[in-house]
Amino acid sequence: MLPKWVLRSTRRIATILLAAGAGLVGAVSASTLAAGSASAGTVRVTSGETLWSIASRYGTTVAALAAANDITNPNLVYTGAVLQVP
C-alpha cells in the first residue's frame, strides 16, 4: 500500500490535469471540501459561479483552487460550498 502523501499527490496531479483539460469550466463537489493547505481566506460559491470565475476574481488559477480543496471533479459545482482560496 502506498503512503497517504503519495496518494494525495497523485490525486492532486490528476485534478490539475483534469482542470487543465476542462478549460474554463470549474466546480467543487460537496464531498471534496477538505481544507488542508494554507490559504488567504475562504469563499462561498454562489449560483452560477465556476472555479474559473472564483480563481480570476482572487488572482489564482483553477488548478491551484482545485488542489487547495482536493477537488476531484472540476465540472460540478454546488451553490453554498465553502472553498479555501490559496
N, C-alpha and C positions, 0 to 999 in steps of 0.2 A: 504494500500500500504506500502511496506517495504521501509525503508530508503535506500538512494543510497549506503551507505557504506556496508550495508548488501548484496545488490545485487552484488556489485563489489567483495566482499569477496567470495560469493557463486560462482561467475563466475571464480574467480582465483582458488578456490579449485577444481572445475570441470576441469579446464585447466590442473592443476597439475596432477590430476588423469588420464586424457587423455594422457598427455605426458608420464607418467609412463607406461601406457599400450601400447603406441606406440613404446616403445623400443628406438632404435637408430634413428628413423625417426623423423625429426622435420621440422617445416615450419612456415611461417608467412603469414597471409592474408593482402592484401593491406589496407583493411578497419580496421585493428587492430593495426595500428602503433602509437597509443596514447602513449605518454611518460609521466608517472605520478610519477615515483619514482626516487630517487637519483641514479646516475649511475657513473661508471668510464669513460664512453665515449659512442661513437656510432660506429656502423659498418654497412657498406653497403653490402647486400647479393649479392654474385656473383654466376654465373652459376654453378650448381652442389653442392652448399653448403646446409647444413641442420642445424637445431638448434643444433644438437649434435656436428657437426664439429665446429661450432662457439663457443659453450659452452666449448668444450675441449680446443680450442685454447686460450680462455680467462680465463680459470680456474674457470668456473662456471658450473651450471647444466642446463639441458634442462628445468626443472621445473622453475628455477629462471629466465631464459631468457623469458619463456612464461609468467610468472607472471609479470615481469617488463614491458612487452609490450602488456599486455591484449590480448594475443593470444588465440583465441577460437578454432582454427583448426590447431594443430601442424603437420598435414600431408600435408600441402600445402605451397609451398614456391614460392615467386616471386623475380626474379632477380631484383636488384636495390632497394629493400626495405631497409629502414634505421631502425636499431634496437638499442635500448638502452641496453648497457651491464652493468648488476649490478656488 
